[in-house]
Amino acid sequence: MKPAPFTYHRPVELDAALDLLGRLRDAGQHAKVLAGGQSLLPMLSMRLAEPAHVVDINALAGLDGVDVDAAGVRVGALVRHRGLERHAGAGAVLPLLRQALRQVAHPTIRNRGTSVGSLCHADPAAELPAVLALLGGAVVARSRRGERRIQAPDFFLGPLESALEPDELAVATQFHRPPPGTGTAFVEVARRHGDYAVCGVAAAVTVDEAGRVRAARAAYVSAGEGIGALDLGAAVAGAGVDVAAWADAGELARGLVATESDIHASAQYRSQLVAVLTARALQDAAAQAGLDSTSHASALDPAQGAR
């Protein structure tokens, strides 16, 4: 298979890239931006996408930085998954980034694929959209008209659809730093390591100084068509959290996530995984936050009752 014909552009300045995207939009010409290309190139080859123009941004300067501050982590559009995964500062401030990136495909893919590009692809089966939905933050978009910050809840419009306008370039994303006392975890089940997950869960649990759960949230991978985070605090708030409480949170999530069937798994199986993996991820996140809890029991084992 090979792509449909397109015109290839490789601007060397950001302003030139923005001007090009603006002119193409004005002319009604469909364009795709190429950064890592690990999602775009297969789509082009299978002709799932047939843009008239491909704009390669890899020659643009200043888009390959990772900045860490009190607010969180800002990631440039040309930062590769592997670079972000290995960034000590980002990993120290937001361990969830490293936890999730280790699950993304294989090292060869992570060496080339970009984290911002994964967000722009808006695939519910990808790990980073769930991370952004859980942590909150924004995608920074630039065009000839200026710059705007698109908050995480507004960025993902649907499967493979983001809020970016045709003339906008996502130059960075900002992941928010969670409140003090927050632990995070990322767990998923895949047929083989590196395959798309059958189901995955990113979780965050915040505890107070007395060790009581103040907040619990989770976001999902490959569970359904939506990208967003659920507030599960009602099931686990307060003192004395144990395995039963985490399982209750899993059952709450099961009722809120509309799973779907495909060639890889039935909706019923995914629903069971939502419950089991939510409980496991929340417990792991609570442990990272410093909350002592009982060890995993069979109730948190996806092999029990999930097949």
Protein Blocks (a to p, Z undefined) as FASTA:
>chain_A
ZZddddddddfbfklmmmmmmmmmmnopacdddfklmmmmmmmmnopaccfbdcdfklpg
hilcccddfklccddfklcfklmmmmmklmmmmmmlmmmmmmgocfklmmmmcfklmmmn
opakbmklmmmmmnopadddddfkbccdddfklmpnbghiafbdfkbccfbdcdddddeh
iacddddddfbghiacfbdcdddddddfkopafbdcdddehkbmbdcdddfklmmgcehi
afklmmmmmmmmmmmpccdddfkbcfklmmmmmmmmmmmmmmmmmmmnopacddddfklp
mkgopZZ
